[in-house]
């Protein structure tokens, strides 16, 4: 299986790491569109609760989670 030093340190294979990174990307992308719309409308537009700043921050914190399984560099 294809791996890099980074994926080995994360104890993931390439596809596990891709899935993780893609999940972060997709949440970031959609949330950023909602944040942009909110900013452009002067706060008239409010994002769905899933994409509120609190929920997006919580999502990243939960995805990052406990990193004790990672190897130290």
ChimeraX attribute file (.defattr): number of C-alpha atoms within 10 A of each C-alpha:
attribute: neighborCount
match mode: 1-to-1
recipient: residues
	/A:1	5
	/A:2	7
	/A:3	13
	/A:4	11
	/A:5	9
	/A:6	15
	/A:7	17
	/A:8	14
	/A:9	13
	/A:10	17
	/A:11	15
	/A:12	16
	/A:13	15
	/A:14	16
	/A:15	13
	/A:16	13
	/A:17	17
	/A:18	13
	/A:19	11
	/A:20	14
	/A:21	12
	/A:22	12
	/A:23	14
	/A:24	15
	/A:25	12
	/A:26	11
	/A:27	15
	/A:28	15
	/A:29	12
	/A:30	12
	/A:31	20
	/A:32	14
	/A:33	13
	/A:34	18
	/A:35	18
	/A:36	14
	/A:37	16
	/A:38	15
	/A:39	13
	/A:40	11
	/A:41	10
	/A:42	10
	/A:43	11
	/A:44	10
	/A:45	14
	/A:46	15
	/A:47	17
	/A:48	9
	/A:49	10
	/A:50	12
	/A:51	20
	/A:52	15
	/A:53	14
	/A:54	10
	/A:55	13
	/A:56	16
	/A:57	12
	/A:58	12
	/A:59	16
	/A:60	14
	/A:61	11
	/A:62	10
	/A:63	13
	/A:64	11
	/A:65	9
	/A:66	9
	/A:67	8
	/A:68	8
	/A:69	9
	/A:70	14
	/A:71	11
	/A:72	7
	/A:73	6
